[in-house]
């Protein structure tokens, strides 16, 4: 299982106005077959095949390396059951 530690959550309106008021997770990779454990502020969330992908955006590299990168957005929903399973 991949593990990813978030620095910050993304406000939903930045991705799409209909997600206004929601906190989103932005990951540099999309769920494929392995579950992704996301950690932020002492809370955890598992992204798997049941987690809907809300969108994706591609950005130019801000360091001038003539590349682009893509972020995939998921709804931040830490589950109490998932936290108990990790203990």
PyMOL commands that set and color helices and strands:
alter all, ss='L'
color gray80, all
select helices_A, chain A and resi 12-14+17-19+80-86
alter helices_A, ss='H'
color red, helices_A
select strands_A, chain A and resi 2-5+10-11+23-27+36-40+43-47+55-60+68-75
alter strands_A, ss='S'
color yellow, strands_A
deselect
rebuild
show_as cartoon
